[in-house]
Amino acid sequence: MRRRRSIDATADSNEVNLTPMLDVVFIMLIFFIVTTSFVKESGIEIERPESSAATPRADAQVLVAVTPEGAVWVDGKPVDIHRIGQEVAGMMTDDGSVVIQADRESTTGLLIEVMDRLKQAGVEQVAVAASRSAQ
């Protein structure tokens, strides 16, 4: 009878405690979630014009997209051109910037009108997105 107890006691001590390993896995998961940078999308597919002088700008707080059909989108939602200034100004902080993604086929007049309405609403930092050409 004594041997059985000693055999049962050794079987229990041979088990691996997985709790510390699970703690480490969950901490790593939280670390990766917190440090992940999320890419903002304008909500529609835009074919940007090309420019050899285009410079990267990663600090865009709000993305405005202008389609070839004349529709204006702000962070994935269609917005009336007359309300774009108030819509974007409500989303901005003091140090944020707006990037306008105008399609290659959209009209210049619509792009200028969007820029004017943003400036009238008090948005100071406005940039136009372009793809860098390989020259």
C-alpha positions as CSV (number, residue, x, y, z in Angstrom):
1,M,0.0,0.0,0.0
2,R,2.9,2.3,0.7
3,R,4.2,1.9,-2.8
4,R,1.0,3.0,-4.4
5,R,1.0,6.2,-2.5
6,S,4.6,6.9,-3.5
7,I,3.8,6.2,-7.1
8,D,0.8,8.5,-7.0
9,A,2.8,11.2,-5.4
10,T,5.5,11.1,-8.1
11,A,2.9,11.1,-10.9
12,D,1.5,14.4,-9.5
13,S,4.9,16.0,-9.3
14,N,5.7,15.2,-12.9
15,E,3.0,17.5,-14.3
16,V,4.1,20.8,-15.9
17,N,2.5,24.0,-14.6
18,L,1.3,26.0,-17.7
19,T,0.1,29.0,-15.8
20,P,3.3,31.1,-16.1
21,M,3.5,30.3,-19.8
22,L,0.0,31.5,-20.4
23,D,0.6,34.6,-18.4
24,V,3.6,35.4,-20.7
25,V,1.6,34.7,-23.8
26,F,-1.2,37.1,-22.7
27,I,1.3,39.8,-21.8
28,M,2.9,39.5,-25.2
29,L,-0.5,39.6,-26.9
30,I,-1.4,42.8,-25.0
31,F,2.0,44.3,-26.0
32,F,1.5,43.6,-29.7
33,I,-2.1,45.0,-29.6
34,V,-1.0,48.2,-27.9
35,T,2.1,48.8,-30.2
36,T,0.3,48.1,-33.5
37,S,-0.2,51.1,-35.7
38,F,-3.5,51.2,-37.5
39,V,-3.7,52.4,-41.0
40,K,-6.5,54.9,-41.8
41,E,-8.4,54.4,-44.9
42,S,-10.5,56.9,-46.8
43,G,-13.3,54.4,-47.4
44,I,-13.2,54.3,-51.2
45,E,-10.6,53.3,-53.8
46,I,-8.7,56.4,-55.1
47,E,-6.2,56.4,-58.0
48,R,-3.8,59.1,-56.9
49,P,-1.9,61.3,-59.3
50,E,1.8,60.8,-59.6
51,S,4.4,63.4,-58.6
52,S,8.2,63.2,-58.5
53,A,8.3,65.7,-55.6
54,A,5.8,63.8,-53.3
55,T,7.0,63.4,-49.8
56,P,5.6,60.9,-47.2
57,R,3.4,62.3,-44.5
58,A,2.3,59.9,-41.7
59,D,0.7,62.4,-39.3
60,A,-2.7,62.6,-41.1
61,Q,-5.5,62.8,-38.6
62,V,-8.4,63.0,-41.1
63,L,-8.6,61.6,-44.6
64,V,-10.8,63.3,-47.2
65,A,-11.4,61.5,-50.5
66,V,-12.7,63.1,-53.7
67,T,-14.0,60.7,-56.3
68,P,-14.2,61.2,-60.1
69,E,-18.0,61.4,-59.9
70,G,-17.7,64.4,-57.5
71,A,-18.5,62.7,-54.2
72,V,-16.6,63.6,-51.1
73,W,-15.9,61.0,-48.4
74,V,-14.6,61.7,-44.9
75,D,-13.1,58.7,-43.0
76,G,-15.3,56.2,-44.9
77,K,-18.5,58.1,-44.9
78,P,-20.0,60.2,-47.7
79,V,-20.4,63.9,-46.8
80,D,-22.1,66.8,-48.5
81,I,-19.6,69.3,-49.9
82,H,-21.4,72.1,-48.1
83,R,-20.9,70.4,-44.7
84,I,-17.4,69.2,-45.1
85,G,-15.8,72.1,-43.2
86,Q,-17.9,71.6,-40.1
87,E,-17.6,67.8,-40.3
88,V,-13.8,67.8,-40.5
89,A,-13.3,70.7,-38.0
90,G,-15.3,68.6,-35.4
91,M,-12.9,65.7,-35.8
92,M,-9.6,67.7,-35.6
93,T,-7.3,68.4,-32.7
94,D,-5.0,71.4,-32.4
95,D,-2.0,69.6,-34.0
96,G,-3.8,67.4,-36.5
97,S,-3.7,67.6,-40.2
98,V,-6.0,66.8,-43.1
99,V,-4.9,64.8,-46.2
100,I,-7.1,65.1,-49.3
101,Q,-7.0,62.1,-51.6
102,A,-8.3,63.4,-54.9
103,D,-8.7,60.9,-57.7
104,R,-6.7,61.4,-60.9
105,E,-9.9,61.8,-62.8
106,S,-11.6,64.2,-60.4
107,T,-12.0,67.9,-61.3
108,T,-9.6,70.5,-60.0
109,G,-12.5,72.8,-59.2
110,L,-13.9,70.3,-56.7
111,L,-10.5,69.8,-55.0
112,I,-10.1,73.6,-54.6
113,E,-13.6,73.9,-53.3
114,V,-12.9,71.2,-50.6
115,M,-9.7,73.0,-49.7
116,D,-11.4,76.3,-49.4
117,R,-14.2,75.0,-47.2
118,L,-11.6,73.3,-44.9
119,K,-9.7,76.6,-44.6
120,Q,-12.9,78.5,-43.9
121,A,-13.7,76.1,-41.1
122,G,-10.3,76.8,-39.5
123,V,-8.3,73.8,-40.6
124,E,-4.8,75.0,-41.1
125,Q,-2.8,72.0,-42.2
126,V,-4.2,70.6,-45.5
127,A,-2.2,68.4,-47.8
128,V,-3.0,66.7,-51.1
129,A,-2.0,63.0,-51.5
130,A,0.0,61.9,-54.5
131,S,1.9,58.7,-55.4
132,R,5.6,59.1,-55.9
133,S,6.6,58.4,-59.5
134,A,9.7,56.3,-60.3
135,Q,11.9,58.7,-62.3
